[in-house]
Amino acid sequence: MIQAAAERAFDIFATTDESLLRRESLSELMAMKVVPKHVDDPRFERGFLRWSELASNAPSPDERLLAIAELVRIGQMVKKWQGRVTGALQPAFAEPLPPASTLGDADDRLNLARACAQSNADWMPKYLARSVAEEEQGEKARAEFMSALYARARTVSEVLTLLSEAFVEVRPETESPSETIGRRLVRTFVAFRSSLLTSFIDAGTDVGAGMDLLIRSALRRSGRPQNVKVQVDLTRETALTIHDLVRTRFSLATESQTFAALRYCRSFFPGINWPEDVRDVMTHLIQDISEALVLLGRQDVPNSGLLEQLELVCGLRERARVVAMAIAERHPELPERIREWLRHGRLVNALAASETLEESLLTAADGAIGLSLIEARSLSQYSEIALQIASALQIYDPVLGAKADDMIRHMKATSQSVEEVAKRRSLELLGKTGEEVEYSPKYFDLANPLSGRTVVVRRPAVVRTDSQKKAADVVLKGLAE
């Protein structure tokens, strides 16, 4: 037998047209723990179907979101109905949802976030980012929205971009919007770090710049927060987020731009050093940058940008110099020029490129030289015509004739220079434009299907010749038809 209070709650859940009243009746049934045993009661079925209908066709935005949240609550309470709940939710995501902030209760927004996590609608990533940015103090809901956002993003950089776009639209109606945005950024970074540590998506490109943009764009309209606690909290969370980025996506450690957001936070504080309340987290970043300097140093790669960021996180140039010198002393295995650079902040000896590197760079330019040689040869074919034009101009307009002569001299000098460069690289052209030659797939690509053994050259091939001036290697294939 069901007690009378439960009977009344079942009746209300099945028959009422007031969504808030139906929600209260479900809460009563949950408190009495009667639903799992009486889930087959027809009245519970009718209430469930009413929520399913409202999730897609509610008369008001808040009622639609409440229906979605309540369906999730039913799925959590009645495990064997989770499939039905998922099926009932799918039509609800056919069109974009109203803002999550429409729901006044944080628990409802949490259940809404859990529902959104089940959808892969195209509009969902932007909606999730907006929900994170607009969430006031429901931290569980914010974390759930953030987790769902990570699950739909391809890179961390994409998450930051979506959040930046969302925060630009935030308009808090408070006495101090800058403090409100500052606190919201702090809570966002807390949720961001939590998802970052459990996600396996790639870092992407320009992560540091994306984080810097998120802070700047969020505070651009309202201005920097003036409350010291908000400044300190935002700086701490920014530093901790950078630290988590570096230790979970270690390739970011060697990019000086990773630490860019700290420069904006540094502008909060007028002193020559970081405030006492943030120096402990800066110690983490000093260690991160030190490890990155050692890693690059072992590869004989100095990074001046990282040395500048070391000065930023240390707060004082003198302290940064002491840290850099200590790295040089602790790591005798580093190349001596790197150790000197760490000690003095400048490179003593320039890095000489190896012969292999030089040849690699020159070979990469051979294609461009070959194309220039083709143009130079074409230019020389018109030299006779150019001379005739210049002679005629001397009669009709001596001033233009003199300029034409000067232009011809420049043309010849340019052609000779290109020829000389090509000669030094042992480059030569195979075939002439319009010439009929025997087809060779090694030297020519076809513009049309081959119909015989011979083809007409439309663009000469660029080849490297051997000591006997014979074509050896193909640098750039020609074009024939």
N, C-alpha and C positions, 0 to 999 in steps of 0.2 A: 504493500500500500504506500501511496505517496502522501505525505503530510499536506495539510490544507494550504500552507504557504507556498509549497511547490506547485500545487494545482493552480493557484491563482497566477503564479509566475508563468507557468506554461500557457495558460489562457491568454494572458497579456502578450506574451511573445508571439503567439499565433495570430491574434486578431487586431492588435493596435495599429493605427496609421501614423502614430508618432514615433519617429525613429529613436529619439532620446529615451522614451519610455520602453521601447523594445530593448534598447541597450541595457537599461537598468534591470529589466526582468532577466536578461541573460546573466548579468552579474549576480543576481540573487540565486539563480539556478546553479551557477558555478560555486558560489559560497556554500550552498547546501549539498554540493557534490552528488546531484541526482542525475545529471545529464548522461554520463557514461552508461548508467544502468538503464536509462529510459530514452536513449537516443532514437529508438524506433517509434516513439510516440508521434502520431500524425501531427500533433500541434507543433512539435519541434521542426518537423519537415516543412510545415507551412511558413514558419518564421524564417527558416533558412532560405526558402524560395523567395520570400519577400526581400531579404538582403541581396540575393542574387540579381533580382530585377532592378533594385535601386542602384546597384554597383555600376550599371550601364545606363540607366534611364531615370536617374533621380531628378526631382524638380529643382534642386539647388546644389551648388558645388559642395557645400559642407556635408550635405546628406549623402552625396555620391561617395566622398572620401570616407565618411563614417561607415558606410555599408561595406566598402572594401576592407577597412580595418577590422570590422566585426566578423567578416568571413574568415580572415586570418585567425582571429581569436577562436572561432569555432574549430578550425583545423588543428589548432594547438591543443584544444581540449578533447576533441574526438579524433584520435589518431587514424582510425579506419576511414574517416571522411576526408582525409587530406587530398585524395585524388579528386573527389567531388569539388572540394574547395578550389583546387587548381583549375578545374574545368570551368567553374563559375567565374573565376577571375579573368580568364582569357578575353572574353568580350569587353571587359571593362577597360582594357588597354588599347582598344581599337582607335580611340581618339586620345590626344594628350589630356592629362589630368589637371584639375585646378591646382593652384599652389598648395603645397603641403601645409604652409602656415595658416591655411583656412581652418584647419583643425586646431581647436584650442587646447586639447589635452595631449600632453607629451606621450602618454602610453598609446593613444590612438595614432599619433604620428610614427611611433615605433612600429606598430603593426602595419601601417601603410608602407613604411620602408621595407618591411619583410615581404609585403605583396609585390612591391616594385622589383625586388630581387629575383622574382620569378618571371619577369618579362624581358624580352629582348627587342622591344619596339625601337624603331629608329630614333625617336625623340627622347628616349629614356635617359641617355647620358647627360644631356643638358638639363633635364628635369632633376636628376639626382644632384648635379652640381648646384643648381639653384636651391634645392632643398637644404643642402649643407650650408650654403651661405645665408639663408633666411632663418635657419633654426636658431631659436633664442637660447634656451637653457636645457633643452631635452638632449642630454649628451648621449644617451643610448640610441636615440633616434638618429642623431648626427652620425654616430659611429656606423650605424646600419646603412644609412644612405651612402657614406663614404666607402664602405666595403663593397656595396653594389656598384658604385662608380668604378672602383679599381677593377672589378670583375669584367667590366665592359670596355675598359681602356686597353690600348695596345702598349702604351709606354707611360712611364711616370710623367714625362713631359706633357703628354696629352691630358693627364689628370690636372696638372697645374694650369694648363691653358683653359680648360673648361671652368675651373674654379675662378680664374681671373675674370673670364667673361661674365660669370655669375655675380661676382662681388661688385663689378662696375654698376650693376643694376640695383644694388641694395640701397634702400632709402630709409634708414631707421628713423622713426618718429619719436625721438627722445630729446631731452634737454641738451645732451652732449653727444652728437652723432659720432664724433671722432673717437671718443672713449668706447662707445658701443661697438663700432667697427673694430677697434683695437682688441677688445675682449673677445669678439667673435672670431677674429683671426687667430687668437691664442687657442681657443677651443678647436678651431678647424685644424690647426697644426697638430694638436694632440691626437685627433682622430686620423689625420693624415699619416702620422708616424706609426700608429697602431696597425693600419692597413699595410703600410710600406713594409713592415717587418714580417708580414705573413704572405705577401704577394711575391710572385715570381716573374712579373712583367719586366721588360727591359727598361733601362733608364731613358732611352731616347736621346734626342739632341737638345742642347741648350737648357738643361735642367736648372742650372744656377740662374740663368737669365729669366727663366720662367717663374722661379720662386721670387726673384726680385720684382718682376712685373706684378705678381699677385699682390704683394704688399703695397707697392706704389699705386697700382690702379684702384685697390680697395680704399686707400686713404686719400686719393687725389681730390675727390669732391669735398670731403669733410675736413681735410687737413690732418696733420699729425696729432696724435693724442697728447694732451698736456699733463694728464695725471701721471705722476712718477711711477706708481705701481703698475699701471697699464704699460708704460714704456719698458719697465724692467721685465714684466711677464712676457711681453711680445719679443723682446730681445732674447730672453732665455729660450723660449720655444723655437725661435728662428735658429738659434745656435744648435739646439738639440736636434732639430729636423735636419740640418746640414750634417751633423755628426752621424745620424742614422742613415742618411743618403750615402755618405762616404763608406760606412762600414757594411752596407748591404749591396751597394753598387760601386765596388772599389775603383772602377775605372774613372769615376768622377773625382777621385782624390787628386789626380794629376792635372785637372783642369782648374785653372785659377778662377774662372768665372763661377765655379760652384759656390764660392764664398761671397758672391757679389751682394746678396741681400744684407749682409752684415754692415756694409758701408752706409746703407740707409738707416739702419738701427743706430749706428754710431753717431748720426746727426742728432739723436735724441738728447745726448749728454754733452754738456759744454766743457767738462774737464778734459785734461790731457790724457786721462786713463779711463778704462772702463770702471763703472761703479762696482763697489765691493760685492753687490748681490749677484753679479753675472760673471765674476772672474773664475768661479769654479767650473762653469760650463765652457769658458774659453780655454781652459786647460785641456779639455778633450780635443778642441780644434787645433791647438798648438801641436798636440801629439799626432793628429791626423796629417797636418801639413808636413811635419818633420818626417813621418814615414814616407810620404809622397816624394819629398826631396831626396831621401835615401834611395828609393826605388828608381827614380829617374837618374840619380847620380851614378848608380851602378851601371846604367846604360850609357854613361858619358853624355847625358843630356841636362844642361842647366835650364832652369825655368825661372826667369826673372819675375813673371807674374805671381808665381807661388811665393817667392821671397817677399813681394809686396803684401800679399795676403797674410803672411806670417807677421809682418809688422802691424797689420790691422788687428789681428786677433790678440797679439801681445799687448797692444795698447801703446807701448813706448818703443821708439826705434832702437833705443839702447838695449832693451830687453830682447828684441828680435835679433839683434846682432849677437848677443850672448848665446841665444838658443842656436843660431846658425853656426857659430864657432864651436859650440859643444858637439854639434852633429859631425863637424869636420874632425874633431879630436876622437870621437867615439868610433868612427868608421874609417880606419886607415886603409881599408880595402878599396875605397873610392879612388878614382883617378886623381892624380895630384892637382890637375888644373881645376877639377870640381871642388876639391878641398880648399884651394886658394880662393875660388869664387865664393864659397861659403864664408870664408874668413874675412874677405875684403868687399864682397858685394859686386865684384866685377871680374870679368874674364881676363886673365893675364895673357894667354896665348889664344889666337884664333884657331878654330878647328879647321884643319886642312882636309879638303875632300880627297878621298882615295881615288886612284886611277880608275877603279871599277865604277865608282859613283859618277865620275866625270864622263866616262864613256856611256854610262846609262842615260845621263842627262842629254848628251849630244845625240845619241841614237833616237831619243824621243822627239828631237827637233828635226830629224832628217825628213820626215814626211812633209813638214812645212817648207823646208828648203827645196824639196822636189817640186812642190806646187809652184813655188816662186820661180824655179828654173823653167817650168812649162810656160809661165806667163812671160818670162824674159825672152825665151825663144820666139814666142808669138809676137812680142813687141818688135824684135829685130826684123821680122818679115815686112813690117810696114815702114822701115827706115827710108827706103827709096821714095815711097809716096810722101813721107813727111818732108824729105829734102825738096821735092818738087813744089810742095805747098809753100815751104819757106822761101824758095826762089821767087815764086809768084808774088808772095806778100812783100818781098823787097821792092818790087816794082810799084805795087799799088799802095802799100802802106809800110814804109821803111821801119817805123817804130814797132809794128806788129811783127814784121819780118825778123827784126833783131831778137824779139822775145821768142819767136818760133825757133830760131837758131839755138838760143840758150836752152830751150826746152828739149831740143834734140840732143844736145850735149849731155844734159842730165839723164835722158833716157838711155843713151849709150853707156854712161858711167854706171848707172844703176844695173843695167844688164851685165856689164863686165864684172861688177862686184858680186852679183848673184852667181855668175859663172865661176868666179874664183872660189867662193865659199863651197859650191857644189864640188869643184875639183878637189879641194882639200878633204872633203868627206867621201871622195871616190864615187860621187853620184853622177849618173848619166841618164838620158832619156832613151827609151826603146820605142821606136816607131815615131812617125810624124802624122799630124792631123791630116786626114784625107788619104793617107797611104794605105795601099792594100797589102796585107801581110798574111802569112800562114798563121792560123789560130793556135794559140798555146794557152791552156787554162792556168798555167803557172803565172803568166804575165798579164792576162787580160780577163776582165769580166765582160759578159755579153749583155747588151741592151735589148737584143731580140734573140729568139731561138736561132741556133746555128743551122744554116741551110747548105753549107759546103765546107771545104777545107780552109778557105781564105775568108778574111774579114777586113772591114775598113776601120782604121783607127780613128776614134773620135777624141780620145785623150791619151797621150803617150803614157807608158808605164815608167815609173821611177825605179831604177835598179842601182845596186852597188857593184862596181866593176872590180875585177881582180887585177893582179899585177900585169896581165897581158891585155888589159882594157876590155875584157869580155864580161858580159853580164853574169854575175854570180848569185847575188841575193836580191829578192824583190823587196823594195821599201814601200812602194805604193802601186797597187795594180792599176793598169790602164783600163780604158773603156773602149769597146769595139762593137760593131754591129755588122 
